[in-house]
Amino acid sequence: MSASLEEVKAIIVALEFDDQARLLEFLLLRLAMTTMPSTPVEADAAAAWQEFRRVGERLAAMSNGQSVTQAVSGMRRP
């Protein structure tokens, strides 16, 4: 069976709220399972990207309107 995106949207809108919540839970679990790293190397890469994003968010919070390059340069100089 094949359905268009519009048909799927119409079906979802027709569902009761509880069924929509269960569908969302199901889809989120499926997405999480498909995006989980399958090898140790992928797990290490995922952890590295997560740390990269955390550091980037921290730099952005500390930048006071500066670009990331300016913030990093400022951190390197006394």
C-alpha positions in Angstrom: 0.0 0.0 0.0 1.2 3.4 -0.9 -0.2 6.7 0.3 0.6 10.3 -0.5 1.8 12.7 2.2 -1.6 14.5 2.0 -3.5 11.2 2.6 -1.3 10.4 5.6 -1.9 13.9 7.0 -5.7 13.5 6.6 -5.6 10.2 8.4 -3.6 11.7 11.3 -5.9 14.7 11.6 -8.9 12.2 11.8 -7.3 10.3 14.7 -8.4 11.0 18.3 -5.9 13.0 20.4 -4.8 9.8 22.3 -4.1 8.0 19.1 -2.1 10.9 17.8 0.0 10.9 20.9 0.6 7.1 20.6 1.5 7.6 16.9 4.0 10.3 17.8 5.5 8.1 20.5 5.8 5.2 18.0 7.5 7.5 15.4 9.9 9.0 17.8 11.0 5.6 19.0 11.5 4.5 15.3 13.5 7.6 14.6 15.6 7.2 17.7 16.3 3.5 16.7 17.3 4.4 13.2 19.6 7.3 14.2 21.4 5.3 17.0 25.1 4.6 16.1 25.6 1.0 15.1 29.4 0.8 15.6 31.8 2.0 18.3 33.3 4.4 15.8 29.9 5.9 15.0 29.2 6.2 18.8 32.5 8.0 19.3 31.7 10.3 16.3 28.3 11.0 17.7 29.7 11.8 21.1 32.3 14.1 19.5 29.6 16.0 17.6 27.5 16.3 20.7 30.5 17.8 22.6 31.2 20.1 19.6 27.6 21.4 19.7 27.8 21.9 23.5 31.0 23.9 23.2 29.5 25.9 20.3 26.4 26.7 22.4 28.6 27.8 25.3 30.7 30.0 23.0 27.6 31.6 21.6 26.3 32.3 25.1 29.6 33.9 26.1 30.1 35.9 22.9 28.2 39.1 23.8 27.3 39.7 20.2 30.7 38.8 18.8 31.2 36.2 16.1 32.5 32.8 17.1 35.9 33.6 15.6 36.1 36.8 17.7 35.0 35.0 20.8 37.6 32.2 20.3 40.3 34.7 19.5 39.5 36.7 22.6 39.7 33.5 24.7 43.2 32.8 23.4 44.6 36.2 24.3 45.2 37.3 27.9 
